[in-house]
Amino acid sequence: MSAAPARPDPLVLLEGVHKTYRMGQTEVHALAGVDLTIYPGGFWAIMGPSGSGKSTMLNLLGCLDRPTRGRYVLNGQDVSTLNDDQLSDIRLRELGFVFQSFNLIPQLTVQENIELPGFYRGIPEAENAARATRMAEQVGLAGRLRHRPSELSGGQQQRVAVARALVNDPAIILADEPTGNLDTATGVQIMDLLTDLNRRGKTILMVTHEDDVAAYAGHVLHLHDGRQDRIR
């Protein structure tokens, strides 16, 4: 009998992660001992009521903040103690971001918005342009490359944001309420797009407060008062 294939190494490993903020004389425990293991190709939703720690969790996963205590290992590297420049480099290489409010630059075209991460990473201009064109095609915007965000629908703007998140071929896409500013039908289209990307092997971590959006994910982490309430 042949041996079962070895399980891949975790892409994300959180061990006893705490995040504490000081507000005057008061300490706020935004995260209080979270443990999480995510393997490549996973699709995770992070849920919880307001103040549960969802945004703090996403900031830590996105290397926008550091844990007060505990370890965060991303793609084999302990990023818990890296300095700001090192974290910035990790964000460019390993992470792609999709925001509720799209965060597109209105003065730039669709092509130029998608090219931004590659520009900051120092990708040669011709290669970066070709990558951006491919990503626009992948999300169904091949005919909109010269348009500006104001000339697009909300759903199209979010597709630009997804293409921008993909252009550096990150290990993980981090999506913060990706359907929050969209009507129901358009939200379904965006979630179908993220699901398709996940089927092709992209790891997706998504914050949402909507059960129907979380249902697209294969795993759900519920937070309550900064603690893991449950995982499914």
C-alpha positions in Angstrom: 0.0 0.0 0.0 1.4 3.4 -1.0 1.9 6.0 1.8 -0.6 8.9 2.0 0.7 12.1 0.6 2.3 14.4 3.2 0.2 17.3 4.4 1.7 20.6 3.3 3.2 23.0 5.9 0.8 25.5 7.3 0.6 28.8 5.4 -0.6 30.6 8.5 0.1 29.6 12.1 -1.0 31.7 15.1 0.1 30.5 18.5 -1.3 32.1 21.6 -1.8 35.5 19.9 -2.7 38.4 22.1 -3.2 42.0 21.1 -3.6 44.6 23.8 -4.2 48.3 23.3 -3.9 50.9 26.1 -6.5 53.7 26.2 -5.5 56.0 29.0 -5.3 53.9 32.1 -7.4 51.1 30.6 -6.1 48.1 28.8 -8.3 46.7 26.0 -7.7 43.1 25.1 -8.6 43.0 21.4 -7.3 39.4 21.0 -6.8 37.1 24.0 -4.9 33.9 23.1 -6.0 33.0 19.5 -4.6 29.8 18.0 -5.2 29.1 14.3 -3.7 26.9 11.6 -4.5 27.6 7.9 -3.2 25.4 5.1 -2.6 26.4 1.5 -5.8 26.6 -0.6 -8.1 27.2 2.4 -11.0 29.6 2.3 -11.7 31.0 5.7 -14.3 33.5 7.0 -13.7 35.4 10.3 -16.9 36.3 12.0 -18.1 37.9 15.3 -20.1 40.7 16.7 -18.9 44.3 16.8 -15.8 44.5 19.1 -15.1 40.8 18.9 -11.6 41.4 17.4 -12.3 40.8 13.7 -10.6 43.9 12.5 -7.6 43.4 14.8 -7.3 39.9 13.6 -7.3 41.0 9.9 -4.7 43.7 10.7 -2.4 41.1 12.3 -2.9 38.6 9.5 -2.2 41.4 7.0 1.1 42.4 8.8 -0.4 45.9 9.4 0.1 45.4 13.2 2.1 43.1 15.5 0.9 40.8 18.3 1.5 42.0 21.8 2.3 38.4 22.7 2.4 35.1 20.8 3.7 34.0 17.4 2.5 34.6 13.9 4.3 32.4 11.3 3.4 33.3 7.7 4.6 30.9 4.9 7.3 29.6 7.2 8.6 32.9 8.5 7.9 34.2 12.0 6.7 37.8 11.3 5.8 38.6 14.9 8.9 40.6 15.6 9.8 42.1 12.1 10.3 45.8 11.8 8.1 48.1 9.7 10.3 47.9 6.5 10.3 44.1 6.8 6.6 43.9 7.3 6.1 46.2 4.3 8.1 43.8 2.1 6.1 40.8 3.4 2.8 42.6 2.5 4.1 43.2 -1.1 5.3 39.7 -1.6 2.9 37.5 0.3 -0.4 39.4 0.7 -3.1 40.9 -1.5 -5.8 43.1 0.0 -9.5 43.6 -1.0 -11.3 46.3 1.0 -15.0 47.0 1.5 -14.6 50.6 0.1 -12.4 49.4 -2.9 -9.6 51.9 -2.1 -8.9 52.6 -5.7 -7.1 55.8 -6.7 -9.7 57.9 -8.6 -7.1 59.7 -10.8 -5.7 56.4 -12.2 -7.1 54.1 -14.8 -8.1 50.5 -14.2 -4.8 49.4 -15.7 -2.8 51.8 -13.5 -4.6 50.9 -10.3 -3.9 47.2 -10.9 -0.3 47.9 -11.6 0.3 49.7 -8.3 1.5 46.7 -6.2 3.9 45.6 -8.9 5.2 49.2 -9.2 6.0 49.4 -5.5 7.6 45.9 -5.7 9.9 47.1 -8.5 8.6 44.8 -11.2 9.8 46.0 -14.7 7.3 48.2 -16.4 6.5 46.0 -19.4 6.2 42.9 -17.2 4.0 44.7 -14.7 1.7 46.0 -17.5 1.4 42.5 -18.9 0.5 41.1 -15.5 -2.1 43.8 -14.9 -3.7 43.1 -18.3 -3.9 39.4 -17.5 -5.4 40.0 -14.1 -8.0 42.3 -15.6 -8.9 39.6 -18.1 -9.1 37.1 -15.3 -11.8 39.2 -13.4 -13.7 40.1 -16.5 -12.5 43.6 -17.1 -10.5 43.3 -20.3 -12.5 46.0 -22.0 -12.2 48.5 -19.1 -8.5 49.0 -18.8 -8.6 52.7 -19.8 -11.6 53.6 -17.6 -11.3 55.4 -14.3 -13.1 54.2 -11.1 -15.8 56.8 -11.4 -16.8 55.3 -14.8 -17.3 51.8 -13.2 -20.1 50.2 -11.2 -19.5 49.2 -7.6 -19.1 45.6 -8.7 -16.6 46.5 -11.4 -14.6 48.6 -8.9 -14.4 45.6 -6.6 -13.2 43.4 -9.5 -10.4 46.0 -10.0 -9.6 45.6 -6.3 -9.5 41.8 -6.7 -7.2 42.1 -9.8 -4.9 44.5 -7.9 -4.7 42.0 -5.0 -3.7 39.2 -7.4 -1.1 41.1 -9.5 1.9 40.1 -7.4 0.7 36.5 -7.1 0.4 36.6 -3.3 0.2 33.6 -1.0 -3.0 34.9 0.6 -5.9 37.3 -0.4 -7.2 39.1 2.6 -10.8 40.4 2.1 -12.4 42.9 4.5 -16.2 42.8 4.1 -15.8 42.4 0.3 -19.5 42.7 -0.4 -20.3 45.4 2.2 -20.8 48.2 -0.3 -22.6 46.1 -2.9 -26.2 45.1 -3.6 -27.1 41.5 -3.2 -26.8 40.4 -6.8 -23.4 42.1 -7.3 -22.2 40.7 -4.0 -23.0 37.2 -5.3 -20.9 37.9 -8.4 -17.9 38.9 -6.3 -18.2 35.9 -4.0 -18.5 33.6 -7.1 -15.2 35.3 -8.3 -13.5 34.7 -5.0 -14.8 31.1 -4.9 -13.4 30.5 -8.4 -10.0 31.9 -7.4 -10.0 29.6 -4.3 -10.8 26.6 -6.5 -7.8 27.4 -8.6 -5.7 27.2 -5.4 -5.6 30.7 -4.0 -5.9 30.9 -0.2 -8.5 33.4 1.0 -9.1 34.9 4.4 -12.3 37.0 4.7 -13.9 39.1 7.4 -17.7 39.3 7.2 -20.7 39.7 9.4 -23.1 38.1 6.9 -23.9 34.4 7.3 -24.7 34.0 3.6 -21.3 35.4 2.6 -19.5 33.2 5.2 -21.3 30.2 3.7 -19.0 30.4 0.7 -16.0 29.6 2.9 -14.9 26.1 3.8 -14.0 27.1 7.4 -15.3 29.8 9.7 -13.6 31.2 12.8 -16.0 32.9 15.2 -14.6 35.4 17.6 -16.2 36.8 20.8 -14.5 39.3 23.1 -11.1 38.6 21.4 -11.3 34.9 22.0 -12.1 31.9 19.7 -15.7 31.2 20.2 -15.7 28.2 17.8 -14.2 27.0 14.5 -16.0 25.0 11.9 
